[in-house]
Amino acid sequence: MSVNLGRVGVWTSAFDGQPATRVREAAAELDELGYGAIWFAEAYGREAFTQAGLLLNATERLVVATGIANVFLRDPFAMASGERALAEAFPGRFLLGLGGHRTADQPPGVLPHHGRPVPTVRAYLDAMDRAPLRSPAPAEPSRRVLAALGPRMLELAAERTWGAHPYFVPVEHTAKARETLGADALLAVEQTVILERPDRARELARGFVDGYLGAHHQVANLRRLGFGDDDLVEGGSDRLLEALFAWGDVESVARRVREHLDAGADHVCVQVLGEEPPMRQWRELAPALLEL
């Protein structure tokens, strides 16, 4: 049984602030609504494989994907062990997204935070593949994707994994990523959405964007796409916000998701800003998005 993400899923970091009972209830409802996948972050909350197991046990059909499991916080043997255990226990329902960077306020990890990203990730994948695992193997090889933005990391994703999971990107990046990946690799894109009127949406977007404008790899990617100093100011320019966020009504969000699909994405996972978890918005979006 191969992993089937469907065309639309959800991406969330909201579960980390919720008790397990609430997470199970929300995940089960997302499964019933028909979303193809739940993607979740690993930062300051639950450890990635623990969270994935919680979500997988609470659902019956959808794929649970790490977006992403942080390579700087887990050695390759532990990563490979967790991947194999969940892929064997939940055939076709677990997808390991790999990547990560470390910020100053995160604890020391198992990898030094220096050196070039592509050789670092390549060596990490090599070490995962060499891990001497003795637990039962999944019926089919497990799937991996890389958090890839630049052309060299996208090329590595196509070479060594199932594909790429770009985050915080406009539609223009999706088209470029598809060209770099080629026709066969998976392209699963995150899209942040705000179901609010434009003035309120811009306010929420400006508060959200600042955390990413302090990340070197995100800024470098935006500069490659033609955004300059006037765009990368505190809170972001209007031009930057309109490129990165889909806001307004359900139809506006569906239109942006369709643009990513038309540009070459195989799967779009929507991250809703607002309530935590945003169950009301997920319910509201489901009928339109799942028709795409």
N, C-alpha and C positions, 0 to 999 in steps of 0.2 A: 504494500500500500504506500504510494508516494504521498508527500506532503501537498495538500491542496489548500492554499491560502484564500482562494476566491479572489474577487477583484477589489473588495473593500473590507477593511478591518478597523479596529480602534487601536490607538496608541495612548497609553496613560502612565502617569507617575502618581495618580491619585490613590492607588491602593495602599501605598506605603503608610499613609496616615490613617488607615482604617483597620479596625479589628478583623480578625480572620472570618468571623461569622458574616460581617458585612461584605467582605471580599467575595466569599462563596456565593452569597445571594446575588451580587452584581454580576459576577461571571456567569452564573447560571442564566440570568436574564439576557445577557448579551448572546449567549448560545441560542436561546429561544428566539431572539429577535432575528437571527440569521446572519450575523456578522461572520466573516470567514476566519478572523484571527484576533487575538488579543496580544498586542505588543506592550511590553512594560520596561521601564528603566531600571538600572541598578546604580544607586548613588548613595543615599543616606538611610535607606529603609531596609527591607528584608533582603537577605542574600538571594542571588538570582535563581539558583536551583530550588531553594526552599519555596520561593514565590511561585515558580513554575509548577512545582508539584501541587501546591495549594490550588492553583487555577485549573490544572488538569484534572484533579480529583473532583472539582466542583462542576465540571462540564462533561459533555458527552461527545461533541462533534467538532467544535472549532479547534484551530491550531493555536497553541500558546508559543509565543516567540519572544526571546530576549532581545531588547532593543536599547542597549546591548549589555551582554555580560562583559565586565571590565577586565581586560587582560592584565592590567597593572595591579589588580587586587587579588589575583588567583593564579597559582602556578599552572603550567600546561597539563601536568598529570591530573590535578584536581579538576580542571576544566574538561578534559577528555573523559574522566570517570563519571562526572555528572551528566555529560551529554549522552554517554552510552546507557546509563541507567534509565534516564527518562525516555530515550528513544526506544529502548526495549520494552519498557512498561506500558508506553502509550504509542503504539505503532501509528506512524503517519501524522502524529499530532504535536510533535515538539520540533521547534526550529531554533537552532542556536545562532544568535547574532553576536558577533565578536567585534570588539573595538575598545575604545576608551582613551581618555587622557586624564591626567591627575592634576588637580588644582591645589593651591597652597593650603587650603583648609581641610583637605582629605588626609587620612592617615597614611603613613608609609606603606607601600605595597611590596609585592614580591619581585617586581622588575624595576630597574633603575629608570628614572624618567629623563633619559637623554638618548641621543642617537637618532638616526633617521627612522621615521615611522614605517616605511615599507619594509626595509630589512628586519626591523624588530618584529613586525607581524608575521613576516615570512618564517623567521626562525621560530616563532611561537607555534605556528601551524606545523612546522617540522617536528617540534617537540611533542605536540599533541599526537601526531601520527605515530611517533615512536613509543608512546606510553604502553607499558606491558600490562594491559588490562586482562583480568581473568573473570570478570563478571559475564553473564550471558550476553551474547551479542544480539542486537536487534535483527529482525527478520530481513530488513533492508538497510543499507548503509544510512547513517543519520545525515541530516542536511545541515549545512552551515552557510551563513552569509557574513559579509564584512560591512562594518560601518565605513563606507567609502565616499569620499567627496572629490578628491583630485584625480587626475588621469592615471597616475601610477598606481594608486590604491585600487581604483576601479579595474585596472588591468590585472592586478593581483587577485581581486575578487573573482574575475572571470576565469583566471588560470587555475586557482586553487580551491574555489568554493562554488556553491550553487549560484551565487550572485551577490548583489549589493543592497544595502539598506541606507540610502542617504537620508539625512535628517536636517531640517532647517534650510530647505532649498526651494527656490522658485521653479516654475515650470520650465524655464530656460535650461536649468541644470538637468532636468529629467531628459530633455532631448539630447544634450551633450553626453550624459551618462549612457544612454542607450547606444549612441554611436560608438562610444569607447568600449562598452561591454560586448557588443555584437548582438546578434539576434537570439542566441540560445540561453544566455544567462538571465537569471531572475533579477528584476528591478522592482524593489518594494520601497516605496517612497512615503515618508511621513509628511503630512500636511496639517498645520495648525489652523484651527477654525474657531470663530467667535460668533455665536448667534446673538448678536446685539446690533443696535443701530450704529451707523458708522462713527459718530463722535465718541460713544462709549467704547466701541471696539478699538478705536485708535488709542484710547487711554489704557485699556488693558494690554494692548499689543506693546506699547512703549515700555510698560513695566516688565513685560516678559522678555523683550528683545535684549535688554541691557546685559543680562546674564551671559548671553552668547556673543555679544560684541566684545567681551573680555576674554574670549577663547581664541587663541591664535589661529587654529586650524579653520574655525568658522569664518573669521575675518579674511583669511587668505582665500578661502573659497569664494566669498562674496566679491573680493577684488578681482578674481579671475573672471567673474561674470560681468564686470564692468562697473561695479559700485565703487565710488570714490570716497574721499574724506568727507565731502558734504553729506553723504548718505550714512556714514558710519559714526555719526555723532551720538551723544547720549540720547536714548530713546528712538534713534533711527529717523531717517527722513521719511516723508510721506511716500516717496517713490519706493523705498526699501520695504516699508510696512505693507504697501499694497501688493508687492511682489511675493512676500513671504506668508501673508495671512489671507485666509478666506473669511470674510465676515458678512454680516447682514442676515438674510433669511436662508431657509433651507435650499431654495433654488440657486442662490448664489454659491453656496458651498458645493452643491452637486455640480454646478458648472465648472468650478475650479478642479474638482476631482476628475471630471471628464477631460479637462485639458491635460492633466498629468497622464491619463490613460492614452489619450490621443498622441501625446508626445513620446510614448514608448514605455510607460510604466506597466508592469503586469499586475501590480497590487498597490493600492494606496491605503495607508492607515491614518485615520483622522485623529488628531489630538485636540480635544475640546477644552478651551479655557473657560473657567467659571466655577460652577459648583464642584465639590469633590466628594464622591465621584459624580460626574455629570450625567446621571441616569436619565433625567428629563430630556436633555439634549440628545443623548444617544437614541432614546425612543423616537424623538421627533425626526431625527435624521434618517433612521433606518429605512423607511419605505422608499425614499427618493434615492438614497445611495445604493441600496441593494438591487435597484432596477438597472444600474449602469452596466 
